[in-house]
Amino acid sequence: MEREIVFRELDYDKDLTNVFLWMHQEHVIPYWQLNLPFVQFSSHLKQALEDRHQTLYIGEIDGHPMSYWEAYWVKGDVVERCYEAGSFDQGVHLLIGDSDYLGKGYALPLLRAMVGFQFQHAKTKKVVAEPDIRNEKMIHIFKQCGFEPVKPIELPDKTGLLMFCTRENFEKRWSYDGYYQQV
């Protein structure tokens, strides 16, 4: 059965409660460490929305909000110090928050759709990820999508595995037309 994947920009008033609850899920806490009290998390999310080098999205499947995404420009991010970043390199962070969608094969199609969306920017030649080095499941999904491991990196909140997905590798592996809708 074909499912509709849609990414829409996060709406603070509409999405705060869902994202707050997702950050308190057992499968999210070890990797995001944002299981803060509501007032603190609310402030954190407002700051994240004001950060002009990233855009926050809610991923929906068939109209149901179920995932949180941060698409960011590497320039201006702590990750740019970890490799020779190109001017239009983008990065991605994600979580599937609604546990009803875990273990059902959605992670790869969602990631593929978001990376395809990021490559819609004509000057972007590389999308980077730095999943927590302990998060073997997500590292596996990133590899399936076309990301290649580069090296472990020390970030302020974790040891990540720097991974690159080049436009060339992505386009060899996938046709990304029609894999996403942005509203």
Secondary structure as GFF3:
##gff-version 3
##sequence-region A 1 183
A	DSSP	beta_strand	5	9	.	.	.	ID=ss1
A	DSSP	alpha_helix	12	23	.	.	.	ID=ss2
A	DSSP	alpha_helix	29	32	.	.	.	ID=ss3
A	DSSP	alpha_helix	38	50	.	.	.	ID=ss4
A	DSSP	beta_strand	54	61	.	.	.	ID=ss5
A	DSSP	beta_strand	64	73	.	.	.	ID=ss6
A	DSSP	three_ten_helix	78	82	.	.	.	ID=ss7
A	DSSP	beta_strand	90	96	.	.	.	ID=ss8
A	DSSP	three_ten_helix	99	101	.	.	.	ID=ss9
A	DSSP	alpha_helix	107	118	.	.	.	ID=ss10
A	DSSP	beta_strand	126	129	.	.	.	ID=ss11
A	DSSP	alpha_helix	136	145	.	.	.	ID=ss12
A	DSSP	beta_strand	148	155	.	.	.	ID=ss13
A	DSSP	beta_strand	158	166	.	.	.	ID=ss14
A	DSSP	alpha_helix	167	173	.	.	.	ID=ss15
###
